[in-house]
Amino acid sequence: MIDLQALRSLAAVERHGSVVAAAEALGFSPSAVSQQIKKLERQSRAALLERQGRGILLTERGRALVEHGVRLLADIEQVESMLAADDAPEGTFTVASFSTAARGLLGHVAKRVAVEAPGMRLEVVAMDPAEAVAQVAHGDVQLAVVHNWNSVALEVPAHVALDPLCEDEADIILPRTHRLAALEKVPRSELLEETWCSQPRGAICHEALMRLLANERVTPRVAFVDPDFATHVELVAQGLALAFIPRLGRGTLPPEVVARPLAGEPAKRVVSAAYRRTMSASPGVRLLVKLLHESAD
């Protein structure tokens, strides 16, 4: 009988490129992962890993085992979800989420989980949507809350389902004394010479800002980079830059700052719950999706 956890460890080594990185992703020690893979090698009577410079690669036998094993693990996960469909949710359940959804949606969800599923332990990990989708796809987390801008498509593998929760619009955040603050809506053509604060390069919200003025053939000039929208608001309040911030989880703005929507096509993102299709019958997934819908409403 093949050890399924050992199979998961081998797949993690292929995905992350090393035993140490795989162990970190799985929550095990590198020694435990190495022992699991050695057990698989004894069962298959062949080497599954080989040295390549300072790193390691899977052998041809190892790659074949992962290819078939991933399908096997998905089938087993689906069967386990179906068998548990009528059970009460229990155990640790990890949710990956972008930070404003953690603030705007998941706080309410966590309170409801404590009441409706006391045997379930909810853990929320903050990360950008692209990384969160990858974590769901590879089985590192059970569910993610992600967003998909109308200007920036989020790539989602076929075996990951997206359940839309709500639409979220972004506004331009300006100092109250700014020349555009008196307008009800801000035309993009009036933003060409402005200075911006942004999330780090690679984050999907950074890419959305970069495309904000695409029709004007201008790239926004970013002077301040910080992952926290609260820092952006403070920089705006000091008159140092403008910001492009979604409404979800934004909180009350200080009196020195105003929010104005864009004129023309609004900047919107669809907020969704992402989970593996094999987990659709899981009582934990079904409960969290239900509570996320209620929170979004």
C-alpha positions as CSV (number, residue, x, y, z in Angstrom):
1,M,0.0,0.0,0.0
2,I,1.5,3.4,-1.0
3,D,1.8,5.9,1.8
4,L,-0.4,8.8,0.6
5,Q,1.3,11.4,2.8
6,A,4.7,10.3,1.3
7,L,3.1,10.8,-2.1
8,R,2.0,14.3,-1.1
9,S,5.6,15.0,0.1
10,L,7.1,13.9,-3.2
11,A,4.6,16.1,-5.1
12,A,5.6,19.0,-2.9
13,V,9.3,18.5,-3.6
14,E,8.6,18.6,-7.3
15,R,6.5,21.8,-6.9
16,H,8.8,23.7,-4.5
17,G,12.2,22.4,-5.8
18,S,13.7,21.2,-2.5
19,V,13.0,19.0,0.5
20,V,13.4,22.0,2.8
21,A,10.8,24.1,0.9
22,A,8.4,21.2,0.6
23,A,8.7,20.6,4.4
24,E,7.9,24.2,5.1
25,A,4.9,24.1,2.8
26,L,3.6,20.9,4.4
27,G,4.3,21.9,8.0
28,F,6.8,19.0,8.5
29,S,10.5,18.8,9.3
30,P,12.9,18.2,6.3
31,S,13.9,15.0,8.0
32,A,10.3,13.8,8.1
33,V,9.8,14.6,4.4
34,S,13.1,12.8,3.5
35,Q,12.0,9.7,5.4
36,Q,8.7,9.6,3.7
37,I,10.3,9.8,0.3
38,K,12.8,7.1,1.2
39,K,9.9,4.9,2.1
40,L,8.4,5.5,-1.3
41,E,11.8,4.6,-2.9
42,R,11.8,1.3,-1.0
43,Q,8.3,0.6,-2.2
44,S,9.1,1.4,-5.8
45,R,12.6,-0.1,-5.7
46,A,14.0,2.9,-7.6
47,A,15.4,6.3,-6.9
48,L,12.9,9.1,-7.0
49,L,15.2,12.1,-6.5
50,E,18.6,12.9,-8.0
51,R,21.2,15.6,-7.3
52,Q,21.5,18.4,-9.8
53,G,24.2,20.9,-8.8
54,R,23.2,22.2,-5.4
55,G,19.6,21.2,-5.9
56,I,17.5,18.1,-6.5
57,L,15.3,16.9,-9.3
58,L,12.8,14.1,-9.6
59,T,14.0,11.1,-11.6
60,E,11.8,9.9,-14.5
61,R,10.3,7.3,-12.1
62,G,9.6,10.1,-9.6
63,R,7.9,12.3,-12.2
64,A,5.7,9.5,-13.4
65,L,4.8,8.6,-9.8
66,V,3.8,12.3,-9.1
67,E,1.8,12.5,-12.3
68,H,-0.3,9.5,-11.5
69,G,-0.3,10.2,-7.8
70,V,-1.7,13.7,-8.1
71,R,-4.8,12.2,-9.9
72,L,-5.0,9.5,-7.2
73,L,-4.9,12.0,-4.4
74,A,-7.6,14.1,-6.1
75,D,-9.9,11.1,-6.4
76,I,-9.4,10.2,-2.8
77,E,-10.1,13.8,-1.7
78,Q,-13.3,13.8,-3.6
79,V,-14.4,10.4,-2.1
80,E,-13.5,11.6,1.4
81,S,-15.5,14.8,0.9
82,M,-18.5,12.9,-0.3
83,L,-18.4,10.5,2.7
84,A,-18.2,13.4,5.1
85,A,-20.9,15.5,3.4
86,D,-23.4,15.0,6.1
87,D,-21.0,15.3,9.0
88,A,-20.4,18.4,11.1
89,P,-17.3,20.4,10.0
90,E,-14.3,19.7,12.2
91,G,-10.5,20.0,12.2
92,T,-8.2,22.8,11.1
93,F,-9.3,24.6,8.0
94,T,-6.9,27.1,6.3
95,V,-8.2,30.0,4.2
96,A,-5.9,32.2,2.1
97,S,-7.2,35.7,1.6
98,F,-6.2,39.1,0.4
99,S,-6.0,41.5,3.4
100,T,-9.1,43.6,2.7
101,A,-11.3,40.6,2.5
102,A,-9.8,39.3,5.7
103,R,-10.8,42.6,7.3
104,G,-14.1,43.1,5.5
105,L,-15.5,39.5,5.3
106,L,-13.6,36.9,7.2
107,G,-13.9,38.5,10.7
108,H,-17.7,38.0,10.5
109,V,-17.2,34.5,9.1
110,A,-14.8,33.5,11.9
111,K,-17.4,34.6,14.6
112,R,-20.1,32.5,12.9
113,V,-17.8,29.5,12.6
114,A,-17.2,29.6,16.3
115,V,-20.9,29.3,16.9
116,E,-22.1,27.0,14.1
117,A,-19.1,24.6,14.0
118,P,-17.3,24.6,17.3
119,G,-15.3,21.5,16.2
120,M,-13.8,23.5,13.3
121,R,-10.6,25.6,13.8
122,L,-10.3,28.4,11.2
123,E,-6.9,29.7,10.2
124,V,-6.6,32.7,7.9
125,V,-3.4,33.4,6.0
126,A,-2.9,36.7,4.1
127,M,-1.6,36.5,0.5
128,D,-2.1,37.9,-3.0
129,P,-4.9,36.2,-5.1
130,A,-2.5,34.7,-7.6
131,E,-0.5,33.0,-4.9
132,A,-3.8,32.0,-3.1
133,V,-5.1,30.3,-6.2
134,A,-1.9,28.3,-6.5
135,Q,-2.1,27.3,-2.9
136,V,-5.6,26.0,-3.4
137,A,-4.7,24.3,-6.6
138,H,-1.8,22.4,-5.0
139,G,-3.8,21.4,-1.8
140,D,-1.8,23.7,0.5
141,V,-5.0,25.4,1.7
142,Q,-8.6,24.3,1.6
143,L,-10.2,27.6,0.4
144,A,-9.2,31.1,-0.7
145,V,-10.9,34.4,-1.0
146,V,-9.6,36.0,-4.2
147,H,-10.5,38.9,-6.5
148,N,-10.5,39.4,-10.3
149,W,-10.2,42.9,-11.7
150,N,-12.1,43.8,-14.8
151,S,-8.7,45.0,-16.2
152,V,-6.6,42.2,-14.8
153,A,-7.6,38.5,-15.3
154,L,-6.8,36.0,-12.6
155,E,-5.6,32.7,-14.0
156,V,-7.5,29.8,-12.4
157,P,-6.8,26.1,-13.2
158,A,-9.7,24.0,-14.4
159,H,-9.8,21.9,-11.2
160,V,-10.4,25.0,-9.1
161,A,-13.9,26.3,-8.8
162,L,-14.7,30.1,-8.3
163,D,-17.9,31.0,-6.5
164,P,-18.6,34.8,-6.9
165,L,-19.4,36.6,-3.7
166,C,-19.7,40.2,-4.6
167,E,-18.4,43.1,-6.7
168,D,-16.1,45.7,-5.2
169,E,-15.4,49.0,-6.7
170,A,-12.2,51.0,-6.3
171,D,-12.0,54.8,-5.8
172,I,-9.3,57.4,-6.3
173,I,-8.2,58.6,-2.8
174,L,-7.2,62.3,-2.8
175,P,-6.3,65.0,-0.3
176,R,-9.4,67.2,0.4
177,T,-7.4,70.2,-0.9
178,H,-6.6,68.5,-4.2
179,R,-7.8,70.2,-7.4
180,L,-9.9,67.1,-8.3
181,A,-11.5,66.6,-4.8
182,A,-14.5,68.9,-5.7
183,L,-15.5,66.6,-8.6
184,E,-18.2,63.9,-8.2
185,K,-16.3,61.6,-10.5
186,V,-12.7,61.8,-11.6
187,P,-11.9,61.5,-15.4
188,R,-8.9,59.4,-16.1
189,S,-7.5,62.1,-18.4
190,E,-7.1,64.3,-15.3
191,L,-4.8,61.8,-13.6
192,L,-2.0,61.7,-16.1
193,E,0.6,63.8,-14.2
194,E,-0.2,62.6,-10.7
195,T,2.1,60.8,-8.2
196,W,0.8,57.5,-6.7
197,C,1.4,55.1,-3.9
198,S,1.0,51.4,-4.8
199,Q,1.2,47.9,-3.5
200,P,4.4,46.0,-4.4
201,R,5.1,45.0,-8.0
202,G,3.7,41.6,-8.6
203,A,0.5,42.1,-6.5
204,I,-2.6,42.1,-8.6
205,C,-3.7,45.5,-7.2
206,H,-0.4,47.0,-8.4
207,E,-1.1,45.6,-11.9
208,A,-4.7,47.1,-11.7
209,L,-3.1,50.5,-10.9
210,M,-0.6,50.1,-13.8
211,R,-3.5,49.6,-16.2
212,L,-5.7,52.4,-14.8
213,L,-4.5,54.8,-17.5
214,A,-4.0,52.3,-20.3
215,N,-6.4,54.0,-22.6
216,E,-4.5,57.2,-22.1
217,R,-1.3,55.4,-23.0
218,V,0.3,56.5,-19.7
219,T,1.8,54.5,-16.9
220,P,1.1,55.8,-13.4
221,R,4.2,57.3,-11.7
222,V,4.6,55.4,-8.4
223,A,6.7,57.1,-5.7
224,F,5.6,55.1,-2.7
225,V,5.4,51.3,-2.4
226,D,3.8,49.6,0.6
227,P,1.5,46.5,0.9
228,D,-0.8,48.2,3.4
229,F,-3.6,50.4,2.1
230,A,-3.8,52.2,5.5
231,T,-0.3,53.5,4.7
232,H,-1.5,54.7,1.3
233,V,-4.3,56.7,3.0
234,E,-1.9,58.3,5.4
235,L,0.4,59.3,2.5
236,V,-2.6,60.8,0.8
237,A,-3.6,62.7,3.9
238,Q,-0.1,64.2,4.0
239,G,-0.5,65.4,0.4
240,L,2.3,63.3,-0.9
241,A,0.4,61.1,-3.5
242,L,-2.9,59.8,-4.7
243,A,-4.1,56.2,-4.1
244,F,-6.3,53.7,-5.9
245,I,-8.1,51.7,-3.2
246,P,-11.0,49.3,-3.2
247,R,-14.0,49.9,-0.9
248,L,-14.0,46.5,0.7
249,G,-12.6,46.6,4.2
250,R,-11.4,50.2,3.6
251,G,-12.7,51.7,6.9
252,T,-13.4,55.3,7.7
253,L,-11.2,57.8,5.9
254,P,-9.6,60.7,7.9
255,P,-11.1,64.2,7.4
256,E,-8.1,65.3,5.3
257,V,-9.0,62.7,2.6
258,V,-11.8,62.1,0.2
259,A,-12.7,59.2,-2.1
260,R,-14.0,59.8,-5.6
261,P,-15.1,57.1,-8.2
262,L,-13.7,57.2,-11.7
263,A,-15.7,58.7,-14.5
264,G,-16.6,56.4,-17.3
265,E,-16.1,52.7,-16.8
266,P,-15.7,52.0,-13.1
267,A,-12.7,50.1,-11.8
268,K,-14.3,46.9,-10.3
269,R,-13.2,43.5,-9.1
270,V,-15.2,40.4,-8.5
271,V,-14.6,38.8,-5.1
272,S,-14.9,35.0,-5.1
273,A,-14.3,31.9,-3.0
274,A,-11.9,29.5,-4.6
275,Y,-11.7,25.8,-3.8
276,R,-10.8,22.5,-5.4
277,R,-13.8,20.9,-7.2
278,T,-12.9,17.7,-5.4
279,M,-13.8,19.5,-2.1
280,S,-17.2,20.8,-3.2
281,A,-19.1,18.3,-1.0
282,S,-16.9,19.0,2.0
283,P,-19.0,20.2,4.9
284,G,-16.2,22.7,5.8
285,V,-16.2,24.2,2.3
286,R,-20.0,24.4,2.1
287,L,-20.2,26.1,5.5
288,L,-17.5,28.7,4.7
289,V,-19.0,29.5,1.2
290,K,-22.4,29.9,2.8
291,L,-21.0,32.3,5.5
292,L,-18.9,34.2,3.0
293,H,-22.1,34.8,0.9
294,E,-23.9,36.1,4.0
295,S,-21.0,38.3,5.0
296,A,-20.7,39.7,1.4
297,D,-24.5,40.4,1.3
